Structures are given as structure tokens and as C-alpha cells.
């Protein structure tokens, strides 16, 4: 069962509560004795696997030319 902490106490101990949540605990913040919010750790981030679609998408020669063409002056101006 997660610990319930009153909002006023949570404000004064916020840094410690965040450290505890980071350590894996779930903490319920209560307002007027009723559960109001939940403080819990973030899921561990997954490293990004760049190029995961390599070889899965086939473009025609025309599509390749269109994607690789230099931007015109007007298009460059739109980006700026």
C-alpha cells in the first residue's frame, strides 16, 4: 500500500518525496484527507534504435529524387 502524505507535508518535504519515488516508491498526495495525486517513478527510458526501418521502406527512383532535391529559395525562406 502506498504511503499517503498530506499536501502541506508534501510541499515541505517535496525533494525527499521525489527521491523516494525515484527509488521506486509510490506516494499518494492527499488533500483534506482524500487521495488527490500520485507520485511515482518514471519508467526507465529505452535507448533509441536509429535506423530501425532501414530496408523496410522502398521508394521509387522518382520519390528518391523528390526527397533529395535541393530546396528552392522560396522553400528555404519559408523555413527561416
PyMOL Python script that loads the backbone (N, CA, C, O; Angstrom):
from pymol import cmd

cmd.read_pdbstr("""\
ATOM      1  N   UNK A   1       0.855  -1.190   0.000  1.00  0.00           N
ATOM      2  CA  UNK A   1       0.000   0.000   0.000  1.00  0.00           C
ATOM      3  C   UNK A   1       0.891   1.241   0.000  1.00  0.00           C
ATOM      4  O   UNK A   1       1.768   1.371   0.854  1.00  0.00           O
ATOM      5  N   UNK A   2       0.674   2.156  -0.952  1.00  0.00           N
ATOM      6  CA  UNK A   2       1.482   3.378  -0.994  1.00  0.00           C
ATOM      7  C   UNK A   2       1.211   4.270   0.212  1.00  0.00           C
ATOM      8  O   UNK A   2       0.112   4.282   0.766  1.00  0.00           O
ATOM      9  N   UNK A   3       2.224   5.004   0.598  1.00  0.00           N
ATOM     10  CA  UNK A   3       2.074   5.938   1.704  1.00  0.00           C
ATOM     11  C   UNK A   3       1.262   7.144   1.248  1.00  0.00           C
ATOM     12  O   UNK A   3       1.417   7.622   0.124  1.00  0.00           O
ATOM     13  N   UNK A   4       0.386   7.633   2.140  1.00  0.00           N
ATOM     14  CA  UNK A   4      -0.398   8.823   1.833  1.00  0.00           C
ATOM     15  C   UNK A   4       0.192   9.989   2.626  1.00  0.00           C
ATOM     16  O   UNK A   4       0.380   9.901   3.839  1.00  0.00           O
ATOM     17  N   UNK A   5       0.480  11.082   1.918  1.00  0.00           N
ATOM     18  CA  UNK A   5       1.089  12.263   2.528  1.00  0.00           C
ATOM     19  C   UNK A   5       0.174  13.454   2.267  1.00  0.00           C
ATOM     20  O   UNK A   5      -0.272  13.679   1.143  1.00  0.00           O
ATOM     21  N   UNK A   6      -0.099  14.221   3.341  1.00  0.00           N
ATOM     22  CA  UNK A   6      -0.933  15.417   3.221  1.00  0.00           C
ATOM     23  C   UNK A   6      -0.237  16.439   2.314  1.00  0.00           C
ATOM     24  O   UNK A   6       0.991  16.525   2.305  1.00  0.00           O
ATOM     25  N   UNK A   7      -0.998  17.192   1.573  1.00  0.00           N
ATOM     26  CA  UNK A   7      -0.468  18.172   0.631  1.00  0.00           C
ATOM     27  C   UNK A   7       0.493  19.150   1.300  1.00  0.00           C
ATOM     28  O   UNK A   7       1.545  19.454   0.738  1.00  0.00           O
ATOM     29  N   UNK A   8       0.153  19.646   2.483  1.00  0.00           N
ATOM     30  CA  UNK A   8       1.030  20.598   3.175  1.00  0.00           C
ATOM     31  C   UNK A   8       2.373  19.945   3.493  1.00  0.00           C
ATOM     32  O   UNK A   8       3.423  20.551   3.278  1.00  0.00           O
ATOM     33  N   UNK A   9       2.348  18.714   4.003  1.00  0.00           N
ATOM     34  CA  UNK A   9       3.587  17.999   4.307  1.00  0.00           C
ATOM     35  C   UNK A   9       4.365  17.709   3.028  1.00  0.00           C
ATOM     36  O   UNK A   9       5.594  17.768   3.015  1.00  0.00           O
ATOM     37  N   UNK A  10       3.649  17.397   1.961  1.00  0.00           N
ATOM     38  CA  UNK A  10       4.311  17.110   0.685  1.00  0.00           C
ATOM     39  C   UNK A  10       5.045  18.345   0.173  1.00  0.00           C
ATOM     40  O   UNK A  10       6.128  18.233  -0.401  1.00  0.00           O
ATOM     41  N   UNK A  11       4.458  19.523   0.379  1.00  0.00           N
ATOM     42  CA  UNK A  11       5.125  20.753  -0.074  1.00  0.00           C
ATOM     43  C   UNK A  11       6.428  20.980   0.691  1.00  0.00           C
ATOM     44  O   UNK A  11       7.415  21.430   0.111  1.00  0.00           O
ATOM     45  N   UNK A  12       6.438  20.674   1.972  1.00  0.00           N
ATOM     46  CA  UNK A  12       7.642  20.928   2.761  1.00  0.00           C
ATOM     47  C   UNK A  12       8.683  19.823   2.601  1.00  0.00           C
ATOM     48  O   UNK A  12       9.862  20.046   2.877  1.00  0.00           O
ATOM     49  N   UNK A  13       8.267  18.638   2.159  1.00  0.00           N
ATOM     50  CA  UNK A  13       9.192  17.510   2.002  1.00  0.00           C
ATOM     51  C   UNK A  13       9.312  17.065   0.551  1.00  0.00           C
ATOM     52  O   UNK A  13       9.689  15.925   0.282  1.00  0.00           O
ATOM     53  N   UNK A  14       8.998  17.943  -0.373  1.00  0.00           N
ATOM     54  CA  UNK A  14       8.905  17.545  -1.776  1.00  0.00           C
ATOM     55  C   UNK A  14      10.168  16.871  -2.303  1.00  0.00           C
ATOM     56  O   UNK A  14      10.086  15.838  -2.967  1.00  0.00           O
ATOM     57  N   UNK A  15      11.319  17.438  -2.018  1.00  0.00           N
ATOM     58  CA  UNK A  15      12.574  16.885  -2.516  1.00  0.00           C
ATOM     59  C   UNK A  15      12.783  15.452  -2.025  1.00  0.00           C
ATOM     60  O   UNK A  15      13.187  14.587  -2.801  1.00  0.00           O
ATOM     61  N   UNK A  16      12.513  15.198  -0.754  1.00  0.00           N
ATOM     62  CA  UNK A  16      12.659  13.850  -0.199  1.00  0.00           C
ATOM     63  C   UNK A  16      11.648  12.893  -0.826  1.00  0.00           C
ATOM     64  O   UNK A  16      11.976  11.740  -1.108  1.00  0.00           O
ATOM     65  N   UNK A  17      10.432  13.361  -1.043  1.00  0.00           N
ATOM     66  CA  UNK A  17       9.410  12.508  -1.649  1.00  0.00           C
ATOM     67  C   UNK A  17       9.780  12.147  -3.086  1.00  0.00           C
ATOM     68  O   UNK A  17       9.574  11.014  -3.520  1.00  0.00           O
ATOM     69  N   UNK A  18      10.322  13.108  -3.813  1.00  0.00           N
ATOM     70  CA  UNK A  18      10.756  12.836  -5.189  1.00  0.00           C
ATOM     71  C   UNK A  18      11.880  11.806  -5.189  1.00  0.00           C
ATOM     72  O   UNK A  18      11.890  10.900  -6.023  1.00  0.00           O
ATOM     73  N   UNK A  19      12.822  11.935  -4.265  1.00  0.00           N
ATOM     74  CA  UNK A  19      13.906  10.949  -4.164  1.00  0.00           C
ATOM     75  C   UNK A  19      13.352   9.559  -3.866  1.00  0.00           C
ATOM     76  O   UNK A  19      13.814   8.569  -4.434  1.00  0.00           O
ATOM     77  N   UNK A  20      12.373   9.483  -2.983  1.00  0.00           N
ATOM     78  CA  UNK A  20      11.777   8.184  -2.655  1.00  0.00           C
ATOM     79  C   UNK A  20      11.043   7.609  -3.863  1.00  0.00           C
ATOM     80  O   UNK A  20      11.135   6.412  -4.132  1.00  0.00           O
ATOM     81  N   UNK A  21      10.327   8.443  -4.580  1.00  0.00           N
ATOM     82  CA  UNK A  21       9.626   7.973  -5.776  1.00  0.00           C
ATOM     83  C   UNK A  21      10.636   7.499  -6.816  1.00  0.00           C
ATOM     84  O   UNK A  21      10.428   6.481  -7.476  1.00  0.00           O
ATOM     85  N   UNK A  22      11.712   8.231  -6.954  1.00  0.00           N
ATOM     86  CA  UNK A  22      12.761   7.830  -7.897  1.00  0.00           C
ATOM     87  C   UNK A  22      13.339   6.465  -7.506  1.00  0.00           C
ATOM     88  O   UNK A  22      13.767   5.692  -8.363  1.00  0.00           O
ATOM     89  N   UNK A  23      13.342   6.189  -6.218  1.00  0.00           N
ATOM     90  CA  UNK A  23      13.835   4.913  -5.722  1.00  0.00           C
ATOM     91  C   UNK A  23      12.840   3.773  -5.884  1.00  0.00           C
ATOM     92  O   UNK A  23      13.142   2.631  -5.537  1.00  0.00           O
ATOM     93  N   UNK A  24      11.655   4.073  -6.409  1.00  0.00           N
ATOM     94  CA  UNK A  24      10.691   3.010  -6.691  1.00  0.00           C
ATOM     95  C   UNK A  24       9.405   3.060  -5.888  1.00  0.00           C
ATOM     96  O   UNK A  24       8.481   2.292  -6.156  1.00  0.00           O
ATOM     97  N   UNK A  25       9.330   3.947  -4.910  1.00  0.00           N
ATOM     98  CA  UNK A  25       8.114   4.021  -4.097  1.00  0.00           C
ATOM     99  C   UNK A  25       6.999   4.765  -4.825  1.00  0.00           C
ATOM    100  O   UNK A  25       7.250   5.621  -5.674  1.00  0.00           O
ATOM    101  N   UNK A  26       5.777   4.423  -4.477  1.00  0.00           N
ATOM    102  CA  UNK A  26       4.611   5.177  -4.950  1.00  0.00           C
ATOM    103  C   UNK A  26       4.070   5.940  -3.751  1.00  0.00           C
ATOM    104  O   UNK A  26       3.866   5.362  -2.683  1.00  0.00           O
ATOM    105  N   UNK A  27       3.838   7.232  -3.923  1.00  0.00           N
ATOM    106  CA  UNK A  27       3.374   8.072  -2.829  1.00  0.00           C
ATOM    107  C   UNK A  27       2.093   8.770  -3.272  1.00  0.00           C
ATOM    108  O   UNK A  27       2.036   9.362  -4.350  1.00  0.00           O
ATOM    109  N   UNK A  28       1.080   8.693  -2.436  1.00  0.00           N
ATOM    110  CA  UNK A  28      -0.191   9.352  -2.718  1.00  0.00           C
ATOM    111  C   UNK A  28      -0.213  10.687  -1.986  1.00  0.00           C
ATOM    112  O   UNK A  28       0.039  10.748  -0.783  1.00  0.00           O
ATOM    113  N   UNK A  29      -0.513  11.743  -2.710  1.00  0.00           N
ATOM    114  CA  UNK A  29      -0.662  13.080  -2.110  1.00  0.00           C
ATOM    115  C   UNK A  29      -2.148  13.261  -1.813  1.00  0.00           C
ATOM    116  O   UNK A  29      -2.993  13.087  -2.691  1.00  0.00           O
ATOM    117  N   UNK A  30      -2.454  13.612  -0.569  1.00  0.00           N
ATOM    118  CA  UNK A  30      -3.845  13.766  -0.155  1.00  0.00           C
ATOM    119  C   UNK A  30      -4.164  15.231   0.107  1.00  0.00           C
ATOM    120  O   UNK A  30      -3.321  16.001   0.568  1.00  0.00           O
ATOM    121  N   UNK A  31      -5.393  15.590  -0.197  1.00  0.00           N
ATOM    122  CA  UNK A  31      -5.886  16.938   0.097  1.00  0.00           C
ATOM    123  C   UNK A  31      -7.150  16.759   0.918  1.00  0.00           C
ATOM    124  O   UNK A  31      -8.102  16.114   0.480  1.00  0.00           O
ATOM    125  N   UNK A  32      -7.152  17.329   2.104  1.00  0.00           N
ATOM    126  CA  UNK A  32      -8.265  17.182   3.040  1.00  0.00           C
ATOM    127  C   UNK A  32      -8.536  15.709   3.334  1.00  0.00           C
ATOM    128  O   UNK A  32      -9.684  15.296   3.493  1.00  0.00           O
ATOM    129  N   UNK A  33      -7.448  14.915   3.406  1.00  0.00           N
ATOM    130  CA  UNK A  33      -7.579  13.511   3.760  1.00  0.00           C
ATOM    131  C   UNK A  33      -8.014  12.590   2.632  1.00  0.00           C
ATOM    132  O   UNK A  33      -8.154  11.384   2.833  1.00  0.00           O
ATOM    133  N   UNK A  34      -8.229  13.151   1.443  1.00  0.00           N
ATOM    134  CA  UNK A  34      -8.667  12.333   0.304  1.00  0.00           C
ATOM    135  C   UNK A  34      -7.556  12.271  -0.746  1.00  0.00           C
ATOM    136  O   UNK A  34      -6.914  13.285  -1.021  1.00  0.00           O
ATOM    137  N   UNK A  35      -7.322  11.092  -1.337  1.00  0.00           N
ATOM    138  CA  UNK A  35      -6.295  10.978  -2.374  1.00  0.00           C
ATOM    139  C   UNK A  35      -6.519  12.008  -3.476  1.00  0.00           C
ATOM    140  O   UNK A  35      -7.632  12.168  -3.977  1.00  0.00           O
ATOM    141  N   UNK A  36      -5.455  12.696  -3.843  1.00  0.00           N
ATOM    142  CA  UNK A  36      -5.566  13.803  -4.791  1.00  0.00           C
ATOM    143  C   UNK A  36      -4.629  13.633  -5.987  1.00  0.00           C
ATOM    144  O   UNK A  36      -4.986  13.975  -7.114  1.00  0.00           O
ATOM    145  N   UNK A  37      -3.425  13.101  -5.737  1.00  0.00           N
ATOM    146  CA  UNK A  37      -2.445  12.921  -6.803  1.00  0.00           C
ATOM    147  C   UNK A  37      -1.525  11.767  -6.424  1.00  0.00           C
ATOM    148  O   UNK A  37      -1.470  11.342  -5.270  1.00  0.00           O
ATOM    149  N   UNK A  38      -0.807  11.275  -7.426  1.00  0.00           N
ATOM    150  CA  UNK A  38       0.104  10.154  -7.205  1.00  0.00           C
ATOM    151  C   UNK A  38       1.493  10.531  -7.700  1.00  0.00           C
ATOM    152  O   UNK A  38       1.651  11.060  -8.801  1.00  0.00           O
ATOM    153  N   UNK A  39       2.487  10.254  -6.882  1.00  0.00           N
ATOM    154  CA  UNK A  39       3.880  10.494  -7.237  1.00  0.00           C
ATOM    155  C   UNK A  39       4.528   9.128  -7.401  1.00  0.00           C
ATOM    156  O   UNK A  39       4.590   8.342  -6.455  1.00  0.00           O
ATOM    157  N   UNK A  40       5.009   8.851  -8.606  1.00  0.00           N
ATOM    158  CA  UNK A  40       5.652   7.565  -8.858  1.00  0.00           C
ATOM    159  C   UNK A  40       6.814   7.719  -9.806  1.00  0.00           C
ATOM    160  O   UNK A  40       6.920   8.722 -10.511  1.00  0.00           O
ATOM    161  N   UNK A  41       7.705   6.709  -9.828  1.00  0.00           N
ATOM    162  CA  UNK A  41       8.895   6.840 -10.669  1.00  0.00           C
ATOM    163  C   UNK A  41       8.546   6.732 -12.144  1.00  0.00           C
ATOM    164  O   UNK A  41       7.566   6.091 -12.525  1.00  0.00           O
ATOM    165  N   UNK A  42       9.361   7.366 -12.952  1.00  0.00           N
ATOM    166  CA  UNK A  42       9.220   7.220 -14.398  1.00  0.00           C
ATOM    167  C   UNK A  42       9.734   5.854 -14.812  1.00  0.00           C
ATOM    168  O   UNK A  42      10.627   5.288 -14.181  1.00  0.00           O
ATOM    169  N   UNK A  43       9.158   5.341 -15.877  1.00  0.00           N
ATOM    170  CA  UNK A  43       9.673   4.095 -16.430  1.00  0.00           C
ATOM    171  C   UNK A  43      11.058   4.360 -17.001  1.00  0.00           C
ATOM    172  O   UNK A  43      11.303   5.441 -17.537  1.00  0.00           O
ATOM    173  N   UNK A  44      11.959   3.406 -16.900  1.00  0.00           N
ATOM    174  CA  UNK A  44      13.295   3.636 -17.462  1.00  0.00           C
ATOM    175  C   UNK A  44      13.200   3.919 -18.958  1.00  0.00           C
ATOM    176  O   UNK A  44      12.437   3.280 -19.683  1.00  0.00           O
ATOM    177  N   UNK A  45      13.982   4.878 -19.394  1.00  0.00           N
ATOM    178  CA  UNK A  45      13.938   5.220 -20.816  1.00  0.00           C
ATOM    179  C   UNK A  45      14.682   4.163 -21.617  1.00  0.00           C
ATOM    180  O   UNK A  45      15.671   3.593 -21.157  1.00  0.00           O
ATOM    181  N   UNK A  46      14.193   3.918 -22.809  1.00  0.00           N
ATOM    182  CA  UNK A  46      14.808   2.950 -23.706  1.00  0.00           C
ATOM    183  C   UNK A  46      15.705   3.688 -24.682  1.00  0.00           C
ATOM    184  O   UNK A  46      15.310   4.725 -25.216  1.00  0.00           O
ATOM    185  N   UNK A  47      16.903   3.175 -24.925  1.00  0.00           N
ATOM    186  CA  UNK A  47      17.749   3.836 -25.925  1.00  0.00           C
ATOM    187  C   UNK A  47      17.093   3.762 -27.298  1.00  0.00           C
ATOM    188  O   UNK A  47      16.478   2.756 -27.652  1.00  0.00           O
ATOM    189  N   UNK A  48      17.231   4.816 -28.049  1.00  0.00           N
ATOM    190  CA  UNK A  48      16.631   4.853 -29.381  1.00  0.00           C
ATOM    191  C   UNK A  48      17.468   4.051 -30.358  1.00  0.00           C
ATOM    192  O   UNK A  48      18.696   4.139 -30.373  1.00  0.00           O
ATOM    193  N   UNK A  49      16.795   3.286 -31.153  1.00  0.00           N
ATOM    194  CA  UNK A  49      17.461   2.453 -32.147  1.00  0.00           C
ATOM    195  C   UNK A  49      17.280   3.121 -33.503  1.00  0.00           C
ATOM    196  O   UNK A  49      16.332   2.824 -34.231  1.00  0.00           O
ATOM    197  N   UNK A  50      18.199   4.028 -33.836  1.00  0.00           N
ATOM    198  CA  UNK A  50      18.087   4.737 -35.099  1.00  0.00           C
ATOM    199  C   UNK A  50      18.314   3.772 -36.255  1.00  0.00           C
ATOM    200  O   UNK A  50      19.133   2.856 -36.177  1.00  0.00           O
ATOM    201  N   UNK A  51      17.581   3.999 -37.306  1.00  0.00           N
ATOM    202  CA  UNK A  51      17.711   3.162 -38.489  1.00  0.00           C
ATOM    203  C   UNK A  51      16.902   1.887 -38.402  1.00  0.00           C
ATOM    204  O   UNK A  51      17.139   0.957 -39.172  1.00  0.00           O
ATOM    205  N   UNK A  52      15.944   1.818 -37.476  1.00  0.00           N
ATOM    206  CA  UNK A  52      15.180   0.584 -37.314  1.00  0.00           C
ATOM    207  C   UNK A  52      14.293   0.268 -38.516  1.00  0.00           C
ATOM    208  O   UNK A  52      13.823  -0.861 -38.651  1.00  0.00           O
ATOM    209  N   UNK A  53      14.062   1.235 -39.381  1.00  0.00           N
ATOM    210  CA  UNK A  53      13.257   0.981 -40.583  1.00  0.00           C
ATOM    211  C   UNK A  53      14.123   0.734 -41.824  1.00  0.00           C
ATOM    212  O   UNK A  53      13.601   0.556 -42.925  1.00  0.00           O
ATOM    213  N   UNK A  54      15.418   0.724 -41.642  1.00  0.00           N
ATOM    214  CA  UNK A  54      16.314   0.540 -42.790  1.00  0.00           C
ATOM    215  C   UNK A  54      15.970  -0.759 -43.514  1.00  0.00           C
ATOM    216  O   UNK A  54      15.864  -1.823 -42.904  1.00  0.00           O
ATOM    217  N   UNK A  55      15.799  -0.645 -44.815  1.00  0.00           N
ATOM    218  CA  UNK A  55      15.492  -1.814 -45.630  1.00  0.00           C
ATOM    219  C   UNK A  55      14.035  -2.205 -45.646  1.00  0.00           C
ATOM    220  O   UNK A  55      13.661  -3.117 -46.382  1.00  0.00           O
ATOM    221  N   UNK A  56      13.192  -1.546 -44.856  1.00  0.00           N
ATOM    222  CA  UNK A  56      11.769  -1.896 -44.797  1.00  0.00           C
ATOM    223  C   UNK A  56      10.913  -1.004 -45.676  1.00  0.00           C
ATOM    224  O   UNK A  56       9.781  -1.358 -46.003  1.00  0.00           O
ATOM    225  N   UNK A  57      11.438   0.147 -46.062  1.00  0.00           N
ATOM    226  CA  UNK A  57      10.667   1.088 -46.876  1.00  0.00           C
ATOM    227  C   UNK A  57      11.353   1.211 -48.224  1.00  0.00           C
ATOM    228  O   UNK A  57      12.548   1.492 -48.304  1.00  0.00           O
ATOM    229  N   UNK A  58      10.598   1.002 -49.259  1.00  0.00           N
ATOM    230  CA  UNK A  58      11.142   1.095 -50.609  1.00  0.00           C
ATOM    231  C   UNK A  58      10.533   2.315 -51.297  1.00  0.00           C
ATOM    232  O   UNK A  58       9.313   2.471 -51.325  1.00  0.00           O
ATOM    233  N   UNK A  59      11.367   3.157 -51.840  1.00  0.00           N
ATOM    234  CA  UNK A  59      10.912   4.331 -52.577  1.00  0.00           C
ATOM    235  C   UNK A  59      11.279   4.154 -54.043  1.00  0.00           C
ATOM    236  O   UNK A  59      12.302   3.561 -54.386  1.00  0.00           O
ATOM    237  N   UNK A  60      10.419   4.683 -54.889  1.00  0.00           N
ATOM    238  CA  UNK A  60      10.735   4.646 -56.309  1.00  0.00           C
ATOM    239  C   UNK A  60      11.851   5.647 -56.594  1.00  0.00           C
ATOM    240  O   UNK A  60      12.141   6.502 -55.758  1.00  0.00           O
ATOM    241  N   UNK A  61      12.467   5.553 -57.744  1.00  0.00           N
ATOM    242  CA  UNK A  61      13.518   6.498 -58.122  1.00  0.00           C
ATOM    243  C   UNK A  61      12.979   7.927 -58.116  1.00  0.00           C
ATOM    244  O   UNK A  61      13.670   8.858 -57.702  1.00  0.00           O
ATOM    245  N   UNK A  62      11.741   8.092 -58.579  1.00  0.00           N
ATOM    246  CA  UNK A  62      11.119   9.430 -58.611  1.00  0.00           C
ATOM    247  C   UNK A  62      10.954   9.969 -57.183  1.00  0.00           C
ATOM    248  O   UNK A  62      11.246  11.139 -56.934  1.00  0.00           O
ATOM    249  N   UNK A  63      10.497   9.140 -56.252  1.00  0.00           N
ATOM    250  CA  UNK A  63      10.330   9.571 -54.858  1.00  0.00           C
ATOM    251  C   UNK A  63      11.679   9.924 -54.242  1.00  0.00           C
ATOM    252  O   UNK A  63      11.796  10.908 -53.512  1.00  0.00           O
ATOM    253  N   UNK A  64      12.695   9.119 -54.537  1.00  0.00           N
ATOM    254  CA  UNK A  64      14.037   9.424 -54.043  1.00  0.00           C
ATOM    255  C   UNK A  64      14.530  10.762 -54.558  1.00  0.00           C
ATOM    256  O   UNK A  64      15.073  11.560 -53.795  1.00  0.00           O
ATOM    257  N   UNK A  65      14.345  11.014 -55.852  1.00  0.00           N
ATOM    258  CA  UNK A  65      14.776  12.295 -56.439  1.00  0.00           C
ATOM    259  C   UNK A  65      14.047  13.459 -55.777  1.00  0.00           C
ATOM    260  O   UNK A  65      14.654  14.486 -55.473  1.00  0.00           O
ATOM    261  N   UNK A  66      12.740  13.297 -55.553  1.00  0.00           N
ATOM    262  CA  UNK A  66      11.951  14.372 -54.939  1.00  0.00           C
ATOM    263  C   UNK A  66      12.428  14.648 -53.509  1.00  0.00           C
ATOM    264  O   UNK A  66      12.543  15.807 -53.110  1.00  0.00           O
ATOM    265  N   UNK A  67      12.701  13.609 -52.750  1.00  0.00           N
ATOM    266  CA  UNK A  67      13.151  13.791 -51.364  1.00  0.00           C
ATOM    267  C   UNK A  67      14.547  14.396 -51.276  1.00  0.00           C
ATOM    268  O   UNK A  67      14.851  15.127 -50.334  1.00  0.00           O
ATOM    269  N   UNK A  68      15.382  14.097 -52.237  1.00  0.00           N
ATOM    270  CA  UNK A  68      16.781  14.522 -52.172  1.00  0.00           C
ATOM    271  C   UNK A  68      17.072  15.814 -52.936  1.00  0.00           C
ATOM    272  O   UNK A  68      18.205  16.293 -52.917  1.00  0.00           O
ATOM    273  N   UNK A  69      16.082  16.377 -53.599  1.00  0.00           N
ATOM    274  CA  UNK A  69      16.322  17.592 -54.365  1.00  0.00           C
ATOM    275  C   UNK A  69      16.595  18.762 -53.423  1.00  0.00           C
ATOM    276  O   UNK A  69      16.043  18.811 -52.324  1.00  0.00           O
ATOM    277  N   UNK A  70      17.436  19.699 -53.840  1.00  0.00           N
ATOM    278  CA  UNK A  70      17.682  20.889 -53.010  1.00  0.00           C
ATOM    279  C   UNK A  70      16.404  21.722 -52.888  1.00  0.00           C
ATOM    280  O   UNK A  70      15.581  21.751 -53.803  1.00  0.00           O
ATOM    281  N   UNK A  71      16.251  22.385 -51.771  1.00  0.00           N
ATOM    282  CA  UNK A  71      15.104  23.269 -51.580  1.00  0.00           C
ATOM    283  C   UNK A  71      15.276  24.517 -52.435  1.00  0.00           C
ATOM    284  O   UNK A  71      16.384  25.026 -52.605  1.00  0.00           O
ATOM    285  N   UNK A  72      14.165  24.997 -52.966  1.00  0.00           N
ATOM    286  CA  UNK A  72      14.185  26.249 -53.710  1.00  0.00           C
ATOM    287  C   UNK A  72      14.281  27.432 -52.756  1.00  0.00           C
ATOM    288  O   UNK A  72      14.101  27.286 -51.547  1.00  0.00           O
ATOM    289  N   UNK A  73      14.565  28.596 -53.312  1.00  0.00           N
ATOM    290  CA  UNK A  73      14.715  29.805 -52.481  1.00  0.00           C
ATOM    291  C   UNK A  73      13.460  30.083 -51.660  1.00  0.00           C
ATOM    292  O   UNK A  73      13.545  30.466 -50.493  1.00  0.00           O
ATOM    293  N   UNK A  74      12.304  29.890 -52.273  1.00  0.00           N
ATOM    294  CA  UNK A  74      11.041  30.155 -51.581  1.00  0.00           C
ATOM    295  C   UNK A  74      10.854  29.191 -50.402  1.00  0.00           C
ATOM    296  O   UNK A  74      10.415  29.598 -49.326  1.00  0.00           O
ATOM    297  N   UNK A  75      11.195  27.903 -50.613  1.00  0.00           N
ATOM    298  CA  UNK A  75      11.066  26.931 -49.542  1.00  0.00           C
ATOM    299  C   UNK A  75      12.033  27.225 -48.396  1.00  0.00           C
ATOM    300  O   UNK A  75      11.672  27.085 -47.227  1.00  0.00           O
ATOM    301  N   UNK A  76      13.247  27.629 -48.724  1.00  0.00           N
ATOM    302  CA  UNK A  76      14.225  27.988 -47.711  1.00  0.00           C
ATOM    303  C   UNK A  76      13.713  29.188 -46.910  1.00  0.00           C
ATOM    304  O   UNK A  76      13.821  29.213 -45.684  1.00  0.00           O
ATOM    305  N   UNK A  77      13.164  30.167 -47.602  1.00  0.00           N
ATOM    306  CA  UNK A  77      12.630  31.358 -46.928  1.00  0.00           C
ATOM    307  C   UNK A  77      11.487  30.976 -45.986  1.00  0.00           C
ATOM    308  O   UNK A  77      11.353  31.547 -44.904  1.00  0.00           O
ATOM    309  N   UNK A  78      10.663  30.010 -46.401  1.00  0.00           N
ATOM    310  CA  UNK A  78       9.557  29.560 -45.533  1.00  0.00           C
ATOM    311  C   UNK A  78      10.073  28.946 -44.234  1.00  0.00           C
ATOM    312  O   UNK A  78       9.435  29.085 -43.190  1.00  0.00           O
ATOM    313  N   UNK A  79      11.219  28.270 -44.286  1.00  0.00           N
ATOM    314  CA  UNK A  79      11.793  27.647 -43.108  1.00  0.00           C
ATOM    315  C   UNK A  79      12.424  28.675 -42.176  1.00  0.00           C
ATOM    316  O   UNK A  79      12.529  28.440 -40.972  1.00  0.00           O
ATOM    317  N   UNK A  80      12.840  29.796 -42.717  1.00  0.00           N
ATOM    318  CA  UNK A  80      13.510  30.811 -41.905  1.00  0.00           C
ATOM    319  C   UNK A  80      12.502  31.691 -41.285  1.00  0.00           C
ATOM    320  O   UNK A  80      12.856  32.618 -40.557  1.00  0.00           O
TER     321      UNK A  80
END
""", "prot")
cmd.dss("prot")
cmd.show_as("cartoon", "prot")
cmd.util.cbc("prot")
cmd.orient("prot")
